[in-house]
Amino acid sequence: MRPKTVGAYASLQDDVTRDLVDVIRALIGKEESGGQVHNFINYVYRWALEAISVVVLDKRLGCLTLDDLEPGSDAKLMIDGVNDFFDSFVVLETSATGLYKYISTPTWRRFEKAIDQWHT
């Protein structure tokens, strides 16, 4: 993006990042947390999805909350789909046989399902 274009999204990205900081502060403040954020990467994924959606979709998805995402929610499906995509991609690309090119393996089917989630 050009610098002028980036500037148009700066305040929106700032809002998303401040929401992440608020969630982290709330999680750290919980007595049972011990001052740590358990499953921190999950909140990073949520932040990334929220930050991208502001630019690409021009709206907030509302996935930066203290609550767990609903199992069937768009945000949860998108995050799971991206994780499945990268996990299966690594397995497919590093497989010595390349069997998935000839036979529909479970990893290949998981890879296809992850891609299909992006289009639905």
C-alpha positions as CSV (number, residue, x, y, z in Angstrom):
1,M,0.0,0.0,0.0
2,R,1.0,3.5,-0.6
3,P,1.7,5.7,2.5
4,K,-1.4,7.8,1.9
5,T,-3.6,4.7,1.7
6,V,-2.0,3.3,4.9
7,G,-2.8,6.6,6.7
8,A,-6.5,6.1,5.9
9,Y,-6.6,2.9,8.0
10,A,-4.3,4.0,10.8
11,S,-7.0,5.1,13.2
12,L,-9.0,1.9,12.5
13,Q,-6.0,-0.3,13.1
14,D,-5.3,1.7,16.3
15,D,-8.8,0.9,17.6
16,V,-8.3,-2.8,16.8
17,T,-4.9,-2.9,18.6
18,R,-6.3,-1.0,21.6
19,D,-9.1,-3.5,21.9
20,L,-6.5,-6.3,22.0
21,V,-4.6,-4.5,24.7
22,D,-7.8,-4.1,26.7
23,V,-8.5,-7.8,26.3
24,I,-5.0,-8.7,27.4
25,R,-5.2,-6.4,30.5
26,A,-8.5,-8.0,31.4
27,L,-7.1,-11.5,31.1
28,I,-4.0,-10.7,33.1
29,G,-6.2,-9.1,35.8
30,K,-8.2,-12.3,36.4
31,E,-7.2,-13.9,39.6
32,E,-6.9,-17.4,38.1
33,S,-4.6,-16.2,35.3
34,G,-1.5,-15.8,37.5
35,G,-0.6,-12.7,35.5
36,Q,-0.4,-14.7,32.2
37,V,-2.5,-14.9,29.1
38,H,-3.2,-18.6,28.5
39,N,-3.5,-19.5,24.8
40,F,-2.1,-16.1,23.8
41,I,-1.7,-17.1,20.2
42,N,-5.5,-17.5,19.9
43,Y,-5.8,-13.8,20.7
44,V,-3.1,-12.9,18.2
45,Y,-5.1,-14.8,15.6
46,R,-8.2,-12.9,16.5
47,W,-6.3,-9.6,16.4
48,A,-4.9,-10.4,12.9
49,L,-8.3,-11.4,11.6
50,E,-9.9,-8.2,13.0
51,A,-7.1,-6.0,11.7
52,I,-7.4,-7.5,8.2
53,S,-11.2,-7.4,8.1
54,V,-11.1,-3.6,8.8
55,V,-9.1,-3.1,5.6
56,V,-10.5,-5.8,3.4
57,L,-14.1,-6.0,4.4
58,D,-14.4,-2.4,5.7
59,K,-16.0,-3.7,8.9
60,R,-15.2,-5.1,12.3
61,L,-16.0,-8.8,12.9
62,G,-16.1,-8.4,16.7
63,C,-13.8,-11.3,17.5
64,L,-11.7,-9.4,20.1
65,T,-13.7,-10.4,23.2
66,L,-13.0,-12.1,26.5
67,D,-15.4,-14.8,25.6
68,D,-14.5,-17.8,23.4
69,L,-15.7,-17.5,19.9
70,E,-18.9,-19.4,19.1
71,P,-18.0,-22.8,17.4
72,G,-19.9,-21.9,14.2
73,S,-19.1,-18.2,14.0
74,D,-17.5,-16.7,10.9
75,A,-14.5,-15.6,12.9
76,K,-13.9,-19.1,14.4
77,L,-14.3,-20.8,11.0
78,M,-11.9,-18.4,9.4
79,I,-9.2,-18.8,12.1
80,D,-9.6,-22.6,12.1
81,G,-9.5,-22.6,8.3
82,V,-6.3,-20.6,8.1
83,N,-4.7,-22.8,10.7
84,D,-5.7,-26.0,8.9
85,F,-4.5,-24.5,5.6
86,F,-1.0,-23.8,6.8
87,D,-0.7,-27.1,8.8
88,S,-1.8,-29.2,5.9
89,F,0.2,-27.2,3.4
90,V,3.4,-27.9,5.3
91,V,2.7,-31.6,5.5
92,L,1.8,-31.8,1.8
93,E,4.9,-29.8,0.6
94,T,7.3,-31.8,2.8
95,S,5.9,-35.2,2.0
96,A,8.6,-37.3,0.2
97,T,6.1,-39.2,-1.9
98,G,3.7,-36.6,-3.1
99,L,1.0,-39.2,-2.9
100,Y,-1.7,-36.5,-2.6
101,K,-1.1,-35.7,-6.2
102,Y,-2.5,-39.0,-7.2
103,I,-4.8,-40.1,-4.4
104,S,-7.1,-38.0,-2.2
105,T,-5.3,-38.3,1.2
106,P,-6.8,-37.1,4.5
107,T,-4.3,-34.2,4.6
108,W,-5.3,-33.2,1.0
109,R,-9.0,-33.3,2.0
110,R,-8.3,-31.1,5.0
111,F,-6.4,-28.7,2.8
112,E,-9.2,-28.5,0.3
113,K,-11.8,-28.0,3.1
114,A,-9.7,-25.2,4.6
115,I,-9.6,-23.4,1.2
116,D,-13.4,-24.0,0.7
117,Q,-14.1,-22.3,4.0
118,W,-12.6,-19.1,2.6
119,H,-15.1,-19.1,-0.3
120,T,-18.3,-19.8,1.7
